Amino acid sequence: MTQKFGAKSTADEVLAGIDLKGKRFLITGVSSGIGLETARSLVLRGASVVGTVRNLATAQSATASVRDAGQKAGGDLQLIELDLASLKSIGVSAKSQLADGRRYDSIIANAGVMATPFGRTADGFETQFATNHLGHFALIHLIEPLLAERGRLVVLSSQAHRVADIDLEDPNFERQAYDPFVAYGRSKTANALFAVEFDRRHRSRGIRAAAVMPGNSLTDLPRHFSQEELQGLFATVGNARAEAGLAPAELKTIPQAAATSVWAAVVAEEDEIGGKYLEDCAVAAVNDTPNPFADGVRSYALDADKARQLWTKSEELVDAA
């Protein structure tokens, strides 16, 4: 049994006393927020981290303090350019990583967008489904041979998965009105289901996968919300939880929001987390109450049959693009 951590644990507390020299991690989206904090906590323990960013020039300055701190601790942060909304960019990055050949002990699929206005990528996919799910699916499918024996895949999902199940018949909103938060919820459900199926496919060689709800924190993820819209969302969440008799939702600090990612990638027992949905450094309880702002995971986000169907659909979409 691993040491118990909780909602207020930080990434540094989870990794306290752990030496990660010789360990290598891939993290998508390290230029800010939870991804940057996740990288910082790992390199300070001596890990080598490869972090993906959309804009290398901007990210160099944003990550400078982490790279400097990592060097002093014997770790390092290497940045590589990758746009998860572009299959061409994903292919170029995957080819480069495969040519390099070095293994990853864990891959943390952290990058994402939230509640964007309607848009389609160059490959024709709805923006949130493409960036949050299909991009990670395509990348990890290609570089999976680099994941070390007994390695781990951590896929960041969200409480927003409770808003909407996936729609395999119309994943790109071609035949229905677009709702940005529904689209976000579907993409986060897809993240959880991807972890379920990846775990099933690779557990025979000791590789385990889990989905993570990091917790709500003030990062730049909700950048498409105005201040009024963001405050309105907080009020809606508070009212919904109060009506259900639940404790008020508490915002996490960014170090607290990164804790479950590193707990899953490094600390937790593999059989404890494999194929599961995690929150607050623990396996989340299944909770199918209709309240979209309740704690726990909806059972549809862990459905093995649906996870297989999503995998097949994702392969079809990526191959046809």
N, C-alpha and C positions, 0 to 999 in steps of 0.2 A: 504494500500500500504506500502510495506516495504521500509526502507531506501535504497537509491541507492548506490551500490558499483560498482566497475568496474575492468578492467584488472589489474590495479596496486594496488588494495586493498590487504591487507594481512589477514591471518586468524585471527590475533590478532585484527585488526581493525574491522573485521566483528563481532567478539564476544565481543567487548568492552562494558563493563557495564553489561554484562549478567552473572547471577549467575546460575551455572549448578550443584550446590550441590543437591544430590539426583537423578541425571540423570545418566544413564548408557549407554555406547556405546560399540559396537563391531566393531573393525577395522581390516581388514586383511592386513598383511604386514606392520608391524610397526617398523621394525629394521633399516630402513633408509628412506631417501627421503621424499616424500610427506606424506606417512603414519606416519612416526615419527613426522613430523611437525604437522599433523592433531591431533595426540594424545597429543602432547605438548600443543597445543592451548586449547584443551578441559580440560585437567587435571588442567591447571592453573586457570580455572574458577570453579574448585571444582568437576568436573565430575569424575566418575569412568569409566575407559576405560579398556576393555579386548582386548588385541592385539595379533593377531596370528603371529607366526614366524616359519620358517622352522627349525631353529637351536637354541634351547634355550640357550646353552652355549655362543654362539657368540652374541646373542641378549641381554643377560643380561648386558654385558659391553657396547654395543652400545646404550642402552636405559637408562643407569644409571642416566645420568644427568636429563632426563625427569622425571624419577620416583622420584628423590630427589626433584625436583622443584614442582612436583605435591603434594607431602606430605606436603610441606610448605604451599601450597595454599588450602589444604583440599581435594585435589583430589588424585587419585591413578591410576597407570598403572599396570595391571596384565598381564603377558605373558603366552600364552598357545601354545603348539606345534601343528602345522598343516601344512601338505603338500597338497596344492590344486591340485597337479598332481597325488594324490593317493586317490582313493575312500575308501580304507581301513583306511587311516589316517583321512579322512573326517568323516567316520562313527564313529571312536573312539572319535574324538573331539565332534561331535554332541551329542553322547550318554552322555558324561561327562557334557556338558552344559545343556542338558535336565534334567539330574539328579540333577544338582545344582538348576535349576528352576527359577533363578532370571531373570527378564525381561530386555530387551534392549529397550531404547527409540529410538535408531537409530542403524542401521547396515550400515557400510560403506565398500563396497566391493572395496578395494583399491589395493590389491596385483596384480601383473602381471609380465609377461615376454614379451620381444620385439625382434622380428626378429631373433629368435633362429635358429641355424642350424636344419636341419630336424631330427626329433626324435619322438619316440612314448613312451608314459607312460607305466607303468606296466599293465595298463588296456587296452592298445592297441590304445589309442587316440593320434592324432597329438598333440605335446607338447603345442603349443600356444592355440589352441582351448580348450584343456583340462584344462590348468592352468587358462587362463583368463576367459573362460565362463563356461565350464562344472563343474569345481571344485566349483565355486561360486554357480552355479545353484544347485548342489547336496547339498552343505552345507546349503544354505538358505532354500531350500525346506524342509530339515530335522528340522531345528531349528526355522522355521517360527512361531510356537506356542509361542516362547519366545518374539516375537516382540509385544510391548505394544500397547494397543488401541491408535490410533492416532500416532503410531510410523512411522518411515520413513526408507526407503531403498534407499541408494545412491550407484550407480554403476559407477565406473570410466570407461569411454569410452575414445575416443581419436579423434583428427582431422583425424587420420589415417583411421577411418571408411570410409572416403571419397574415399579411395583407392579401396575398394572391398566390395560388398554385400556378404551376407552369401551364401553358397552352401549347400543346404539341401540334395542334391543327393550324394555328395562326400565330407563331412565335414572334413574327415581325410586324404585327398590327397592320396587315394588309387588307383585312376584311372587317375591322372593327375600329371604333373611335379610340384614339390614343389617350391614355391617362398616365401622366408621368410617374405617379406613385405606384400605380398598379404595375406598370412596366418595371419599376425598380423592385417591387416585391417579387415579381416573377423571376427576375434575374437572380435574386438572392435565394429563392427556392431552388433554382437551377444550380447554384453554387453548392448547396447542401447535397443535392442529389448526385452531383458529379463526384463528391467525396465518397458517397455511399458506393457507387459503382466502381470507382477507382480502387477502393479498399477491397472489394470483392474480387477484382481481377488480379490484384498484386499481392494479396496477403500470403499466398503460398510461398513467396520468397522473402517473407518477413517485412514487406513494405506495408505500412498502414496509412490510412488517410482519415481525416476528420474535418468537419466544418466548425467554424468558430464564430460566435457572436461576440464581438469585442466589447460591446457596451457603447452607450451613447456618449460622445465627447465632442468638444468644440474644435473640430478640425476644419479644413477648407472643403470637405466633402459636400456639404449643402450649399455650395457657392451659387447655385441657381435659385436659391430662395432669397427674397428680400428680407430685411430685418423684421418687418411686420409679419411676413409669411412664416418665418422661423419661430417667432414668438407665438403665432397662432398654432403652429404644430405642437409646441411645448404645452400650450393650454389644452389642446385636444387630447394629448397623451395623458395629461394630469387628470382631466375630467373623466376619461374612459377608465383609468385605473381606480379613481375614487368611486365611481359608480359600481365597479366590480368588487369593491372592498379591498383593493390592493394598496400596498404602501406606495407613496409617491415615488415616481422615477427619479433617480439621482444621476446627474451627469458625472461621468468619470473624468479624471485627468487623463491626458494622453499616456503617461507612463502606466496608469491603471488599465487603460484600454488596450495596451500592447501586451499585458500580462498573459492573457489566455493563449495568444499566439505562441509565445515562447514556452509556455507550459506544455502545450501540445507538441511542439517541435522538439523539445529537449527533455522535459522532466517527466511527464505523465507516462504511466505504464501503457505499453502498446495495446495490450488486449483490453484495457480499460476504455480506450478512446477510439479504437478502430471502427470506422463506419458510423460514428456517432456525431451528434451536434453538441457543441460545448459552449458554456457561458460561465463566467465568473470562476474560471479555473476548475471546472467540474463538468461532468456529463449532465446535460439538461434533461429535465423531466419532460415526457410527452404531455402536452396540454392542448387539447382540441377545443377549448372554449372559444366562442366566436370573437372574443375581444382581441383585436389586432395588436393591442399594446400590452397584453399579458406577458408574463415570463414563460419560458419553456419553448418547446419546439412542436409545431404541428406535425401530426403523423404523416401527412402527405409529403413532407420534406425528407422523410426517411424511408419512403416506400421503395422496396427493392425492385419491383416490376417497373414502376415509373422511372426509376433511375436507369434501368437498362434501356427503356424506350427513349429516354432523353439522350443517352449515349449514341444510340443508333441514329436518331434524328440529327444530332450534332455532327456526326460523321458525314451524313448525307449533305447537310448544308455546307460544311467546309469543303468537301470534295467537289461540290457543284459550283462553288464560287469561282 
